[in-house]
Amino acid sequence: MTSTQSSDGYLDRYQEAVLGVFGRPALVIDHGRGCHVWDVDGRRYLDLLGGIAVNALGHGHPALVAAVSKQVAEVVHVSNFFTTPGQIALAERLLDIAGAPAGSKVFFANSGTEAVEAAIKLARRTGRTGIVAAEGAFHGRTTGALALTHKPAYREPFAPLLPGVTHVPYADVEALRAAVGPDTAAVVLEPIQGEAGVVAAATAYLQAAREVTAAAGALLVIDEVQTGIGRTGQWFAYQESGVLPDAVTVAKGLGGGVPIGALLTMGPAVSGLLQAGQHGTTFGGNPLAAAAALAVLDTIGEQGLMAHAVVVGDHLAAAVAGLGHPLVSTVRGRGLLRAIVLTEAIAPLVASLAREAGFIINPVAPQAIRLAPPLIVTTEEIDTFVAVLPALLDAAHAALTASEPS
């Protein structure tokens, strides 16, 4: 069922009523099913972005719908004066899939940036103030998380930010080693930098980061907000390296679209850093979000979606590489977090043309198209996109050429 008002009508109302921090949206979505969404004008799109790696089970998944519907009928919110069986079960489940040692704990928040804020406060409780992050990093936009985020356009309007943050080149072991010292409270790293264009660190880099932080007595915090919950083929991307971090942030795919975030603290020493009254949240770990997250975790496990993500992600990479198109440089990433890297800065044009053709993709960088589809996406659905990609690239190249001064 579509709306009685057109997209243009809704977008005019949007611009009148909604703070314009996102600009004018590209679409007004009406509903979704599986890996497809429909806009208010009735046009269908294959969703290859998944709400930026959020809609792990796609749209309208029966398990998620049933869990949320049941929970809404029972209790939605109880405040942090109390707990619920679902909250406890979810904390236990997260520690289990993370391979956390005895004495590990979970703090529930409502988003990835809130999970990072909790990690910053955790780090400060070491008595040190220095934090090392990476160039190209994205850790959120609240003022603490923003200090760790690297992009100047995000940071500069709000300077001065949290002091003591140092950014080093990503995946450069020697630069990391040189930056970590006796004042370093924590090193915060993404195993794959999503917003930088899906740039993955080598296993050896995360292993070196663990070695460096352990030697300096600093915490190693791994930001799995975008990479976690099965997206790369394991519950958490850091698990491929064999490294056990001191803390892990998670959000996005955990709730399948219902807002939730979490900070996992590994072991009793780290878990004891934050004491009663030193951090909190009103909505974090509420019964609705916990029920949604448990349904997502159950479904991913029961349906083998982590292995599926590897198969479909590898199929995507091979299919795009097999096109042999001169505008495609490579496909990078793991599982179902991928970037098609282009030889020209035409990603925004390609994304616009893709929407017209019925595909939602993300021009995460001028020369990179990010794909983070639902974990249930099929190779057949991927192939429909790959089939039209050459025409999209050619059209974008032609448009760019035509716009250049002669």
N, C-alpha and C positions, 0 to 999 in steps of 0.2 A: 504494500500500500504506500502510495506516495502522497506528499503534502499537497494542499490546495494552493500553496503559494510557490512561486518560482524561486530559483536560486538567487537571481538578482534582487528580488524583493527581500529575501532573508538577509542577504549580504548588506543591503542598504541599512536594514534595521540593526544588524551587527555593528556596523561602523558608527551608528548613532549611540548604541548602548554599551558596547564592550570596549574596555581600555585597549588602545591600539598597539600593544606591545608585539603582537604577531603579524601586524599588517592585515591586508584583506585576505581572508582564507581562500583557498583554491576551489573548495567544494563545500556544499552543505549536505552532509550525509543524513539519510533518512533511516536506513536499517541495513542489517548485514546478515549473511548466512554462510557458514563455512568460511571460505577464503575470499568471498565476494562481498562488496557493499554496493548499495544503491543510493544515488543522490535524490534530492527532492523532485527532480525533473524526471525521475525514472530511469536514468542511465546506470548501467551496471559496470563495476570496475573489479578487476582482480587485485586484491590488496596484497602487494608484495612488500609492504612496510610494516604491517601489523601494529599500527599505532606506535611506531618506533620501538619495535621489539617487545611490545606489551601484550598484545593479543595472542598469547602462546597457543591457545586452543581455537583461534579464529573467532567467529562471531556466532552467537547463539548456540554454543556447544551444549548438548543436553545435560552433561554432567555438571557443568558450571551453572546452568539455568536452574537445575534441580536443587543444587546446594544453596544457592543464593535465595531462591524462592522459599525453601524450607526455613532458612535462618531468619529471613525477614518476618516470617509468621511467628517466630518464637521470641527473639530478642535481637535488636540491632546494636544497642550501645549500653554499656554499663559503667563507664568511666574507669579511671585507673585506681579507684579505691577498691575495686574488686577484680576478679579474673573469671574466666570461663573455661570449661573443659576444652573447647576448641582452641583457645589461645595456648593453653598448656600443650596440647597435642601438636600444634604447629611448631612451637619452639622445640619440642623433642624431635620432631621430624626434620627440621632444618639442621639441627646439630648432627643428626644421624647421616643425612646425605652429604654434609660437609666433611665427614670424617673427623669431627671435633673430639678432642681428648676429654677425659673426665674433668669436671669442674668448669666446663665451657657454659656460656650463657647467651641469651638472645634479648636484645632490646627492640621492641616493635615501634615503628614510625609509620608515616603515611606516604613517603616518597623516597626516592633515591637521595635527593639533596638533604633531606632530614637525617637519613642514615649516615651521610658523610658528616653532617654537623655533629652527630653523636660521636663519630670516630675522632673528630677534632678535639672534642672535650675529653674523650678517653685519653688521647695523646697528651693533652695538657696536664692530666693528672699524674704523669710520670715525673713532674717537676721541671721538665724541659719545655722549651717554647719553639724550637726550630722544627719546621716541617719541610720535607723535600718532596716535590712533585715533578711531573715531566712536562716538557714542552709538548704542545699538542693535546694536553689533557683536558678532559671535561668532567667535572665532578659536581656540577650544580650551579645555581645562581643566587642562592641566599648568600649573605655577605661572607660567612666563613667558608663555605664551599666555593664561592666565587674566587676567594684568594688562592685556592688550589687550581682552579680552572685557568688555562693559560691564555686563551684568546684575548688580545688587547681590546678589541671592540666590546667585549663583554665586561672587562675589568675597568677600563679607564674612566667611564662616566661615574664610577662609584669610589674612586680612590680618595683617600688612602684606605686600604683594606687591612685585614689581619696581618700584623707584622710577623717577620720571621720565616716567611715562605720563600724557598728557593726552587727555581725551575731548572732542570737539567735536560739535555737532549735525551729523548726517549731511546731506550735499548742500547745506550752507551754505558757500559759497565764502568769504565774508568772515570767518566764524568760523575756517575753516581757515587763511586767510591770516594772521590775527592770532595763531594759535597756533604757527606755524612760524617759528623764529628760528635764530640761530647755534649753539645747543646741540641743535638737532633732528637726530637721526641718520636718522630715517625717518618717513614717513607710511605707515600701513598701512590699506588700504581694501578693502572688498568692492564689486565693481561692482553686485551685487544683494545686499542683506542678507536672507539666507534665514531665520535664526532670529528676526529682527525682524518677520517676516510677509511676506516676499518684496517688499521695498521696493527699487526700482531707482533708481539715480542717473542723472541726465540726462547725456548725452554731454558737455555743457559743463562739468559738475562734474569729471569725470575729466581733461578737458583742462586745467582750471584747476589741479587738483592737480599735474599734470605741470609746469605753468609755475611754480607756487609752489615746489615741491621743487627744481627745477632752479636757480631763482634763489637759493635758500638753501643749495645744495650738499648737500641731504639726499636720501636714497634714497626712491623711490616704490615701495612693495611692494603688489602687487595680490593679494589672497587669492581664488583661484579654486577653492578646495577644493570648494565646492558648485556653482559655476556653470560650471566647466570641463568639458572633454571632450565638447563638442557639445551640452550641455544647453540652451543658449539659442539654438542655431542656428548658432553658430560654434564653432571649437575652444575659444576662450576669450572670455568676455563682453567683456573690455576691448578686443578687436579692433574692435568696432563703433565705438569712439571714435577710432580712429586713433592712440591713445597707445601708446608703447613704455615700459613700466615698467622699473625697474632690477632688479626681482626679482618672481617669480611663485610662489605656492604652489599645489600641486595634489594631489589625493588622490581620495577617494570614487569617482567613476565610472571612474577610470583603470584599476583592476584588475577591474572588473565584479563585485566581491564578494571578490576576493582582496586582502588588505590591502597597500596600497602608498601612499606619498606621495612628493613630490618638491619640491625648491626649484630653480627656474631662475634663474640669475644672468645678466644681460644685458650682454655686452660684457666686454672684458678688465680694465678698471679695477675693476668691481664683482666680477668673478669672482676677482680676485686678492686680495680682502680676507681670505678664509679660507685659511690656509696649512696645510700638512701637520701633522697632529696636533692641530689646533684644533677639530675636530669629528669625529664618527664614529658608527657604528651597527653592531651585529652582523648584523642581518637585512636592513637596507635594500638594495634592489636585488637581492635574491636571485633565483636563476634561475627559480623558480616564479612569483614576482610579475612578473618581467620578461616571461615567456612569456604570462601572462594579459593584461598590459597591451598587448603587441604585438597579441594577438588582438583585443582590444577596439578598438584604434585602426584595425586593418585592416578590421574588420567595419563600423565606423561609416563609414569612407571608402568602402568598396566598395558598401555597401548604401544610400548616400545618406541616412544617418540624421539628419544635421544639417538638411538641407532638410525631411525628414520631421517633425522636431521642431517646426519653424516651422509647417508646415501643420496638424499635429494640435493644437499649442498654440493657434493662432489659432482653429481649429474649436471647441475647448473653450471659449475665452473668448466666442466669438460665441454658442454654444449656451446657455451659462449666462446671458449677458445677454439672450438671446432669450426666456428664461422669463418675464421681467418680474416676477419674484417680489419682493414687498415686503421680504423679509428679505435680499435680495442687494443690496449697495451697488455693487460693481464687481468686476472680475477684473483683477488686476495681475500683472506679471511678463513674462517673455519665453520663447519656445520652450516646453519642457516643464518649466519651473520657474514655477509659478503659485500664486496665492492667491485664493481666493474670499472677498471681504471682506463681512462680514455687518453688518446694522444693529443686531443684538443680540448680547450676549455668550453665545452658545449653541454655539460651535464644539465644545467637549468633548462636549456632548450629541449633536450631529450626528454626530461621529465614532463615538461608542458605538452609536448607532442604525445607522450605516452598516455597522459590523462585523456587526451582527445581520442586515443585509440582504445581506452578502457583499461588502463593499467596504472596503479599507484606505485611509484618508485620515488626515491629521495636523492636529489642532487646534493650530497653531503659536502662536496667540494667542487670547485669549477671543473675538475677533470675526474671526478669519481661519482658513481651512482651507487648508493647504498641500498641493499636489499635485506630485509629482516622479516620475512613473511611468517605467518602462523606456522607452528611446528607440524601442523596437519597437512600442509600444502603437498600436492602430489607432483610427480615428475611430469605428468600430462599437463597440469596447470602451468608448471614452469616452462614447458615446451611451447605453450601458446605465446608466451612473452618472447622467448628466444626467436621464434619464427618471425616476429615483427620487428625485432631489434635492428636488423640491418637497414630497414627502411627508415626507422626513426633516426638512426645515426646519419644516414645519407641526407635526410631532410634537414636535420639540425646543422650539418656541415654546410649545406647549400644556403640556409638562412644566414649563418654566420658569414659566409663568403659574400653574400649579397649586401650585407650591412657594412662591410669594410670599405673604407674610402679607396677609390680607384687611383 
